[in-house]
Amino acid sequence: MSNETPSAPSSPASDAPRDFIRQIIRDDLASGKHASTRTRFPPEPNGYLHIGHAKAICLNFGIAQEFAGGWCNLRLDDTNPGKEDPEFVEGIKDDVRWLGYDWHELRHASDYFEVFYRAAIKLIEDGKAYVDDLNADEVRAYRGTLTEPGRNSPFRDRSVEENLDLFRRMRAGEFADGSKTLRAKIDMASGNINLRDPAIYRVRKIAHQNTGDAWPIYPMYDYAHCLSDALESITHSLCTLEFEDHRPLYDWFVDAVDLPNHPELWQPLVDAGLETKPSKPRQIEFSRLNLSYSITSKRKLAQLVNEGHVDGWDDPRMNTLRGLRRRGFTAASIRLLIERLGVSKQNSVRRMAVLDPLKLVITNLPEGHEEILTFANHPKDESFGSRTVPFDREVWIERDDFAEVPPKGFHRLKPEGEVRLRGVGIVKCEEIVKDADGHVTEVRCTLDPESRHGLPGADRKVKGTIHWVSAMHGVAAEVRLYDRLFAVPAPDDESDGKSWIEHINPEAKRVITGWVERAASLAEPEQRFQFERLGYFVADRVDHHAHHPVFNRVVTLRDTWASKV
């Protein structure tokens, strides 16, 4: 157990970083919710730390230093034996100290294995967990999709007695790897897939670097992480945005186990001399650090090392902290970079929306054609996962993505022209339909079947790619387009003979009806997206509901005023 961090002023100095996380902490301290701040930095020891970790280190340890009585633990998340190495443990400790920080206590998730096991027994006794015999492929099949609910496992209704017997036999090592899992019993129809009976324990007969062969079962990350936070009295559990959808599960485990009111669960820690005062932590997400011309996946960094593309983890070309240090960057320069970047929740999770819809019909697909496509949530960051998007014969496209008489340099859809329909393939405009006033109401196209994903023609080049929303499955949404409130840079300057009121931009707010994919309509209030090719939008904090989505435009992708000033 290492050193206490020096005490700091109860409120940061005026020149200290100010962001939404620190404001939450100030409010919690001012209200008396917490007397002091407890954070943690919890890396998995399966590789050396990289520049992305520097943001989490500076945030967690920095906050602990800024607020009086605060401290930050270094916790090694060692729940995945076989991929973890004592060499990485020492490297992590060295990198944290090089950045200029020290920890209150050094903990390991494996310190809590007995507590996790006892807590799982409690969940079974409370009817909130069951042993499942489905294999991994069957679990995926039963889970459902973003548009379809999951199905209950045929083993979900086992009795408490049978589940207790099976789980204890799992603990005793009677079953083969992968043959059984312990799953939380939550809701297989939940719109949040993370709540569809997630796994708590899996059978894995492999030696652990700290506990040896004592455990043939190991807890899953989502289960172990939140309970570790609770056991260590963490007040603010800070993590990157990919865990935002996991927060309801984090809270479910913390509430269902209820460590503060069940001291018998954590008595082994007291007996071992580990300070333990369980409490309820709060998870808060922030955007991760991504840099151009670099990667921050430890798996991919390890591949670079293992395949000899670089000269080890400390190769100066690597963006590991060891590599940056070897190249000559100082710890102070990295801390300054993180400070100047700041902390926000903005990140480019993508969704598709159409704000000025024009119907596109694919005539060489049969009536009633439907299929499910898979789209990445972020084009350059696989950690954000993927989503399913329904596609059918009729879709909405943006009206300005079609031009009957295209201007010079127009690379989108036009009569007899081709364009790539995002994630679908190449379509060619064969016919247009107009109303009585001569306005185009529909474009009729054919889809080149050889240009579908995975086929040889998918690589055929066309100059334009446009997005779309399914006409059958898309959801109508109210979209509020906000712009600058004033039309001039200095509204108070009345030298043009107009009052400041007259400088108000009449186009500062427009309300339209657009179409969004279903995954966007299910957003929580204040959840943010980049609508592809359109800009950044947020679900309105007051008016947004799944049955009536309301999105506000935060900012466009391009400065539409650039040509006006």
N, C-alpha and C positions, 0 to 999 in steps of 0.2 A: 504494500500500500504506500503510495507515494505522497508527495508533499501537498499541503494545503495551498491554494492559490492566495496571494496576498489580497487583503481586503481592498475594496475600491469604494468610491463614493456611491451613495444609494441611487443617485441619478447620474447618468453619464455627463461628462463635460459638454459644453455647448458645441465643441468641435468634434465630438464623438459621432460615429455613424448613427443615422436616424432612419429607420425603416419600419415596415409594418410589424415585424416580429418584435423589435425592441419596444414599439408602442404597446403591443399586447402585454409585454412583460411589465412595462411601467404601470399600465392600468391594473394588472393583477396585484402588483405590490401596493399601489395606492389604495385599492379596495380592501386590502387585508386578506385576499384569497391566499396569497403566499407571503411568508415572512422573508424568504430569500429565494434565489433562483438556482435550480439544479438542472444541469444539462449533461449530455454524454456524447462521445464520439465513438460509434460502434462498427468499425470496419471488420470485414471477414478476412482472416489471415490466409488468403489464397493467392496473394501477389503483393507487389510493392505498391505504395500509394502513388497516385498521379495528380496532375494539376487540378482535376475535378474534386479530389478529396480536400485540396487546400481550402476550397470555399467552405466546406463543412467544418474543417478544423478551425479556421479563423472565426467562423460564426459561433460555434459552440464554446470554444475556449475564450473567445473575445468577449462574449456576453457574460461568461462567468467572472471575468476580470473587471468588467465595467460596473457591475451591480454589487453592492455591499453584501458580504457574506456568501456570495455565489461560489459555486464550484462546478467542475466538469470532470466526470469519470472517463477513463479510457476503458471501453469494454470490447473485448475481442469476441466477435460473433462466431464461435467455433462449433456450430451445430451441423456442419457438413464434412465429417471426417473423410479422408481420402484425397481431398483437394487442398487441405490446409497443411502448413509446414511451420515448425518452430523458427526456421530461418526468416519467414515473413513476419512472424511475431516481433522478433528483434528489430527487423527493418522498420516496421510501423512505429515502434517506440522511438527509434533513432530519428525518423523523419519528423515526428511530432515535436520532439525536443529541438531539432534543427530549426523548425519554424518559429521557435521561441516560446513554446508552451510546455506546461507540465500538468499532470493530472492529480486529482484529489485521491482517487483510488484506482488501482488496476483491477478490473474484474474480467471474468470470462463467462460467457453464457453457460459453459459446462459446469460452473460453480453451482448452477441452479437446476441441474438435471433431476435431482430427487424432488425438488419443489414442483417442477413441470409435471413429473409423473403423478404426484399426489393430487395436483390440480386437475389432471385428466381423469383420475378416479372420481373426483368430486363431480365433474361434468357428467360422467356416466351415471353416477348415483342420482343426479338431478334430472336425468332424462334428456340431457343436452348433447350427448355424444354417443356414437355407436361404432362397432367394429364392422368394417365392410370388406367383402371378399371380391369385389369387382377389380379386374386388373386395370392398368393405366388406360388402355384403349377403350375399355368399357366405361370407365369414369368419364372420359372425354365425350363419348357418345351420349351418355345420360345427362351431361351437363347442360346441353342445349346451346343456343346461340344468343346473340344480342337481340334478335327478333323473335326467338322462340324460347319458352320456358323449359327448364330442365325436367327430368323425370326422377321420381324417387327410386333409390336403389332397392332391389328386392330384399336387401338385408337391413333396411332402415328401421324396421319395426321389431327387431330383436328385443327381448326382455332385458331389463337392467341386469338381472342375474347372469344371463348368457353373455352380455357384453363385458361384464366384470371378469367373468371366467376367461373369455377369449383374450382380453387385454392383458391380464396377468400372465397368461401363457405366452403372449407376444413378448412380454418382459422377460420371461424365463427362457426365451430362445427356442421355442418349440416349432416356429414356423419359418419357412424359407423367405428370402428377400423378395419383397414385392407381392407376397401372397395375401397380405392383409394390411389394412390401414385403419387408424382410428380417425373418424370424421366428426366434425361438429354438426349437430342437427339444427339447422337454421331455417332456410327457405329455398327450396329448389326452383321456385317460380320468381325469385327476386330479380328485379331489373339490374341489380349489381351482381355480376357473375361471381365475384369474390365471396358472396354470401350464400352461394349454392353448395352448402354442406362441404366446406373446405377441409382438407386433410389436416390433422393435428399431429399424428405420429405415423412413421413408416418403419417397416422392418428393414434393417440394414446391418448385417453382421460384418462389421469392419472395425478395426481397432481405432481408438481415438487417442490423439497425441497427449491428452491430459488424463483421461479416465481409463485408458487401456481397453481391455475387453469386458469392462463391467456392464456395458449397455449394448444389447442387440437391437434396440429401437432408438430412434432419434427424433426429436421434435422438429416440426416445420418452422420456417422463419417467422411467418405471420403470428404464430402462436407464441414462440419463445421470445420474440423481440418485445412485444407489448408487456408481457409479464416481467421481463427483465427490467424494463423501465419502471414498472410499478414497484418492484422489490427494492430498487435503488432510490426510491423517492424522487424520481425525475419529475420536475414540474412541467418542463416544456420539451417535448420530444420532436426535434427538428429533423426533417428529412426532405428529400427532393420530390418533385411533383409527380413522378411516376407512382408514388405511394398514396396519392390523393384518393383514388378509388378504393384503397385498402383501409382508409380511416374508419368506416363503419364497422369493419371486422375487428380492427384494433380495439375500438370501444366495446364491441360485443364481448370479446375475450376478457378484457379488464373487468367489465361489469359482471359477467357470468361467473368468473372465478372468485371475485370479491376478496382479494387477499387481506385487506385491512381488517375484515371481520372474521377471518379464519386463520388465526395464528398457528394452528396445528399444521397448516400446510408448509409454513416456512420455519418451523422450529429447528429443522436440521441446520439452517444457516446460523441461527443463534447459537446452537451447540458447537458449531465450527468457529465461532468467534467473529463472524461477519456481521458488521453493523447492518441492521435490517429494520426499516420503518416504512412498510408499504403504504403507498398513497395512490391516488388516481392521476396519471399523467395526461397531458393534452398534446396530441400530435398536430404539428403545424408544418405545412409544406412550403418549400421555396424552389425557385427555378434552378436547375443544375447549370454548371459552367460548361459550355461547349466552345471550343476554339476552332477556327478554320485551320485546315491542313493538319489536323491531329485527330486522334481517337482517344476515348476515355473508357473503353471497355477492357477490363482486366483480362477477360478471355482472349480478346484480340491482341492485347499487349503480350500476353503469355505466348500466343502463337508466333508473334514476331521473334520472340526470344528462342522458343523451342525449335523453330524452323531455320534459325541462323540468319534471319534477315537483318538482325542487329547484333551488336556485341554485348549482349546481356542487358539486364534491367537498368543498369546505370549508363548505358550508351548515351552520349550527349545528344543524339538525335531523338531520343525518347522523351515523352512529356511526363515521365515519372519524376517524382521529386528528387530521386537520386540522380537521374539523368540531367535534370535542370541544374542541380547543384554541381555536378561534374562539368557541365558546360560553362559554368561561371556565374549563373544567376545567384543573387543573394536572397536569403530568407526575407530580408526587409523589402526587397523589390517585389516578391510574390505577395507578401501581406499588403503592400500598397496597391498592387493590381486588384486584389480581392476587394479592398476598401473602395476603390474607385468604381468598380463594377457595381457595387451595391447589392442589395437583396430585394428580390421582388418575386411575385407569383406569376409573372408573365412568362409564358413559353408557348411555342408554336404547335400546340396540338391541333391537327387539321380536321376539318369537317367540310362537307360540300353543301353549298346553298346557292339558290338562284333567286335574284332579287327582282329582275325584270323578265318574267318567264315567256318563252316562246316554245311551243310544243314541237318536238322532233319525233317522227314516227319511223321506225325501221321496218320497211315493207317486206323484206325477205326473212323476217322472223315470223313465226305463226302467231295468230291471235291467241292471247292468254299466255304467251311465253313469259316465264319467270326463271330467274336464277339468282344465286347468292354469290357475290364476289367478296374477296378479302382485300382490305386496304390497310396500309400502315397508318398509324396515328401520327407519325412524324416521319418525313422522308429520309432523314439522316440519322435518326436515333432509334434503334430497334428496341431500346428499353421501354419506350412508350407503348409497345405492344401493337396490336392490330384490332380491327373491327370488321364486322360483316356488313355489307351494303347490298340491299336488294336491287336487282336490275331487271327491267322488263322491256317490252316492245316500244313503249312510249315513255319518253323522258322530257323533262324541262331543261332547256338551255337558256343562257343569257341572250336577250334579244340582240344586243350589240355584238354577239359572236356570229351573227349572220348578216350578210349584206347582199341585197339583190343586185345592186350596182356597186361593186366594191371599189374603194379608193385605191390609189397606187400603194403598194406595199402591204395590202391587207392579206393576212395569212390565216384567217379563220374560215368559216364555212361560207360558200357562195354557190350559185347555180353551177352544176357540173364539177364543182370543186370537192376536194377531199380534206378531211381533218381527222385527227385522232380523238376519239371519245375516251376520256380519261379512264384507264383501267379496263376498257372494253375492246377496242380495236378501231380500225379505220372505217369511217363512213363517208359515203359520197352522196351529195345532194342531187336527187333526180327530178324533183318536182316541188313547187311551192303552191300553197293554198292561200287565197286572199278572201277578205270579206267584201261586202258591197261597196265599201269606201276605198277599196284598193289596198288595205293594210294586210300585210302578211300575217296570217294566223297559225300557219303550220308549215313545216318543211318536212318533206318525205325523202328518206334516204335509204340506201342499201348498205349493209355491213359486209365488208370483205371477211369471210369466215377464216381465211388463212392468216389474217392479221391478229387473231385472238392470242392471248397470252400463252406462251409455251409452244406456239407453232412457228414454222420457219418464216412466215410472212410478218411476224410480229416486229421484225427488225426493219421492215420497209419504211423508208423515210418519208415523212410529210412535214410541212413547215409549221403547222399549227396543232395545238392540243387544247381542248376545251373541257370544262367540267360539266356536270349534269346532276339532276336529282330525279329519281323515279317518279313518274306521274301517278302510278298506282300506290306506291308506298310512301311517297314524300308527305311531309306534314306542313300545312300552311302555318306561317309564322308572321307575327307583327314585327317589323323591322324598323327601327328608328335611326335615321341617318343624321347624326349630329356633325356640325362643322363649326368653324370659327363664329363666335357670337357677333363679332364686328367685322365689317368688310374692309377696314383700313388699319394699318399698323398702329396709329395713334388716335384712338377714338376721341380723346379730349381736345385734339387740335381742330379748332373750328375755323381755321383760316380759309377753308374752301366754302365758307358760308353756311355750312350745315352744323346743326347741333350734334352732340355725341349720340343722342337718341337716333338721329337720322342715319348714323353710321352703322346701326344694327344690320347685320346680314339677314335678309329675309329668307335665305335658304339655309339658315343655321340649323333648322330641324325639319326633316321630312319624314313622314310616316307612310310606309308602304307595306304591302302584303307580299311576302316571298315564299319560297318553298325550301325546306331544309330536310336533310336526311334524318331518319328517326333517331339516330344516336345523338344528334344535336338537340332534338326536342326533349330528350330525357335529361338534359343538363340540370344541375342544381343551380339555384339563384347565385349569381356572381361567379359562375364558372365561365372561363374564358376560352375562346377558340380563335384560330385563324381560319376564316372561311376562304377556301382556296381561291386565289386570284382576285379576291375582293378586299380583304383587310382583316383587322382584328375586331372581334365582337365579344360582348359579354351578355350573359343571360341577366335580364333586369332583376335587381335584388328585391323589388316589391311586386311587380306585376307578372313575372314569369311563372308559368305553371306548365306541366307536361301536356295538359289538355289545351292550353293556350300559350304557346311559346312566345316570348317577347325578347328580342335581342336589340341591344344598343351598339351602334358602331363606335369603337374606341378611336380607331385611326385607320385611314386607308393605307394600302401598300405603297402608293405613290403620293407625292405632295401635289395635290390637284391645284394648289395655289401658285406653284412655282412659276407658271407662265403668266401669272397675273401681277407679279410684283417685280 
